[in-house]
Amino acid sequence: MALQAVFAVYGALRGGNQDNTEAADVTVALQEQFAEHPNGVVTINDHTMGGDPAVGVEKHFGAIVKVDGVPTPFACLQNQTIDFS
């Protein structure tokens, strides 16, 4: 199974306002998690995504990952686990 992070973002819209976006591009962090977890199971949180882009606010995660070459969308809330395989 080959996993390639195409794009990943982690963060929040503080107060639900688009002008107060506090999100980070975590594509590199996600690819690093694939290297550490070759089974493709990753918990999405401040630690695994390289920090807290929106302190005190529940974060969301979204990504496009190539799974064996097929672009596949994934999404979850902070502290949830995704099986990317």
Backbone as CSV, one residue per row, in Angstrom:
resi,resn,N_x,N_y,N_z,CA_x,CA_y,CA_z,C_x,C_y,C_z
1,MET,0.844,-1.170,0.000,0.000,0.000,0.000,0.893,1.238,0.000
2,ALA,0.665,2.115,-0.948,1.425,3.361,-1.024,0.509,4.531,-0.692
3,LEU,0.963,5.371,0.260,0.201,6.550,0.651,1.024,7.797,0.368
4,GLN,0.418,8.762,-0.332,1.094,10.023,-0.620,0.155,11.165,-0.264
5,ALA,0.569,12.007,0.664,-0.219,13.176,1.037,-0.098,14.218,-0.075
6,VAL,-1.208,14.514,-0.741,-1.224,15.522,-1.803,-1.408,16.898,-1.185
7,PHE,-2.367,17.008,-0.264,-2.624,18.249,0.454,-3.354,17.922,1.742
8,ALA,-2.986,18.601,2.825,-3.677,18.408,4.101,-3.696,19.720,4.870
9,VAL,-4.815,19.981,5.535,-4.965,21.203,6.330,-5.566,20.833,7.680
10,TYR,-5.146,21.571,8.719,-5.602,21.316,10.086,-5.802,22.658,10.765
11,GLY,-6.993,22.881,11.315,-7.228,24.152,11.984,-8.697,24.415,12.218
12,ALA,-9.028,25.716,12.302,-10.387,26.099,12.663,-10.744,27.460,12.087
13,LEU,-12.043,27.713,12.038,-12.576,29.038,11.751,-13.054,29.584,13.092
14,ARG,-12.229,30.393,13.723,-12.570,30.917,15.040,-13.887,31.683,14.970
15,GLY,-14.845,31.285,15.765,-16.146,31.944,15.783,-16.952,31.703,14.518
16,GLY,-16.532,30.745,13.690,-17.252,30.461,12.457,-17.060,31.517,11.391
17,ASN,-16.069,32.370,11.557,-15.863,33.501,10.658,-14.694,33.225,9.716
18,GLN,-14.949,33.272,8.419,-13.896,33.010,7.425,-12.714,33.958,7.570
19,ASP,-12.949,35.161,8.068,-11.862,36.129,8.206,-10.946,35.807,9.378
20,ASN,-11.361,34.877,10.239,-10.556,34.493,11.390,-10.053,33.057,11.247
21,THR,-9.625,32.696,10.070,-9.119,31.346,9.834,-7.775,31.163,10.522
22,GLU,-7.686,30.104,11.298,-6.425,29.741,11.939,-6.178,28.285,11.585
23,ALA,-5.535,28.101,10.443,-5.295,26.750,9.939,-3.872,26.666,9.413
24,ALA,-3.385,25.435,9.343,-2.024,25.223,8.877,-2.012,24.157,7.789
25,ASP,-1.125,24.349,6.825,-0.871,23.325,5.820,-0.037,22.248,6.508
26,VAL,-0.593,21.060,6.655,0.081,19.974,7.380,0.419,18.801,6.452
27,THR,0.586,19.093,5.178,0.882,18.050,4.201,2.162,17.298,4.563
28,VAL,3.206,18.022,4.907,4.482,17.391,5.256,4.328,16.574,6.540
29,ALA,3.634,17.130,7.537,3.435,16.402,8.803,2.672,15.103,8.564
30,LEU,1.674,15.136,7.686,0.910,13.923,7.399,1.794,12.881,6.716
31,GLN,2.604,13.300,5.757,3.497,12.350,5.082,4.480,11.740,6.079
32,GLU,4.944,12.546,7.040,5.829,12.017,8.082,5.108,10.962,8.925
33,GLN,3.816,11.160,9.181,3.039,10.177,9.933,2.906,8.871,9.145
34,PHE,2.774,8.973,7.829,2.724,7.758,7.007,4.030,6.973,7.127
35,ALA,5.150,7.691,7.204,6.447,7.014,7.354,6.546,6.328,8.719
36,GLU,6.002,6.975,9.754,6.046,6.409,11.104,5.010,5.301,11.313
37,HIS,3.923,5.350,10.556,2.823,4.392,10.698,2.517,3.767,9.338
38,PRO,3.339,2.811,8.891,3.167,2.230,7.560,1.824,1.511,7.365
39,ASN,1.102,1.232,8.463,-0.225,0.620,8.327,-1.279,1.648,7.913
40,GLY,-0.909,2.941,7.919,-1.814,3.988,7.462,-2.805,4.474,8.490
41,VAL,-2.678,4.051,9.739,-3.599,4.483,10.794,-2.953,5.630,11.569
42,VAL,-3.586,6.809,11.515,-3.014,8.015,12.121,-4.074,8.725,12.949
43,THR,-3.723,9.100,14.179,-4.585,9.946,15.001,-4.242,11.394,14.689
44,ILE,-5.260,12.178,14.423,-5.074,13.574,14.042,-5.215,14.441,15.293
45,ASN,-4.112,15.063,15.701,-4.149,15.950,16.864,-3.015,16.959,16.765
46,ASP,-2.910,17.827,17.764,-1.881,18.870,17.739,-0.474,18.273,17.667
47,HIS,-0.267,17.161,18.343,1.065,16.538,18.362,1.442,15.973,16.986
48,THR,0.553,15.190,16.392,0.883,14.542,15.114,0.882,15.518,13.945
49,MET,0.164,16.634,14.074,0.100,17.608,12.985,1.056,18.777,13.176
50,GLY,1.935,18.677,14.182,3.022,19.645,14.316,2.702,20.920,15.061
51,GLY,1.627,20.937,15.819,1.331,22.124,16.615,-0.146,22.452,16.626
52,ASP,-0.474,23.519,17.328,-1.863,23.953,17.494,-2.072,25.284,16.789
53,PRO,-2.673,25.270,15.599,-2.859,26.511,14.853,-4.000,27.391,15.378
54,ALA,-4.829,26.854,16.271,-5.982,27.607,16.779,-6.196,27.222,18.245
55,VAL,-5.434,27.835,19.119,-5.452,27.497,20.543,-6.846,27.742,21.125
56,GLY,-7.324,26.732,21.857,-8.605,26.864,22.550,-9.825,26.592,21.695
57,VAL,-9.620,26.164,20.455,-10.729,25.925,19.537,-10.617,24.496,19.008
58,GLU,-11.745,23.790,18.876,-11.719,22.456,18.287,-11.299,22.562,16.823
59,LYS,-10.349,21.729,16.438,-9.832,21.754,15.076,-10.493,20.704,14.193
60,HIS,-10.397,20.961,12.883,-10.858,20.035,11.856,-9.677,19.722,10.957
61,PHE,-9.758,18.581,10.284,-8.695,18.127,9.395,-9.314,17.719,8.075
62,GLY,-8.649,18.057,6.992,-9.079,17.608,5.676,-7.852,17.325,4.828
63,ALA,-7.943,16.301,3.986,-6.789,15.942,3.166,-7.220,15.241,1.890
64,ILE,-6.353,15.362,0.905,-6.418,14.537,-0.297,-5.167,13.668,-0.245
65,VAL,-5.365,12.371,-0.240,-4.262,11.413,-0.150,-4.368,10.448,-1.322
66,LYS,-3.260,10.234,-1.998,-3.232,9.207,-3.030,-3.022,7.862,-2.348
67,VAL,-4.015,6.989,-2.474,-3.952,5.643,-1.928,-3.729,4.710,-3.111
68,ASP,-2.535,4.145,-3.196,-2.151,3.341,-4.359,-2.428,4.082,-5.656
69,GLY,-2.111,5.391,-5.654,-2.228,6.223,-6.848,-3.586,6.849,-7.081
70,VAL,-4.584,6.511,-6.269,-5.944,7.037,-6.444,-6.184,8.179,-5.451
71,PRO,-6.426,9.419,-5.934,-6.703,10.527,-5.022,-7.996,10.269,-4.241
72,THR,-7.892,10.342,-2.906,-9.013,10.017,-2.031,-9.140,11.096,-0.963
73,PRO,-10.360,11.638,-0.745,-10.539,12.659,0.293,-10.741,12.030,1.673
74,PHE,-10.235,12.715,2.695,-10.409,12.301,4.084,-10.693,13.541,4.920
75,ALA,-11.480,13.384,5.991,-11.754,14.489,6.907,-12.114,13.935,8.278
76,CYS,-11.826,14.721,9.317,-12.200,14.325,10.674,-12.059,15.521,11.605
77,LEU,-12.453,15.299,12.844,-12.261,16.278,13.905,-10.946,15.995,14.623
78,GLN,-10.486,16.950,15.370,-9.313,16.801,16.226,-9.489,15.584,17.138
79,ASN,-8.416,14.843,17.326,-8.346,13.663,18.199,-9.069,12.433,17.652
80,GLN,-9.485,12.464,16.403,-10.036,11.269,15.792,-8.920,10.531,15.037
81,THR,-9.143,9.258,14.785,-8.167,8.425,14.088,-8.716,8.039,12.720
82,ILE,-7.850,8.132,11.722,-8.221,7.780,10.352,-7.368,6.593,9.894
83,ASP,-8.014,5.635,9.257,-7.302,4.552,8.590,-7.221,4.934,7.115
84,PHE,-6.086,5.450,6.697,-5.893,5.937,5.332,-5.748,4.808,4.325
85,SER,-5.610,3.573,4.807,-5.421,2.456,3.886,-6.732,2.091,3.236
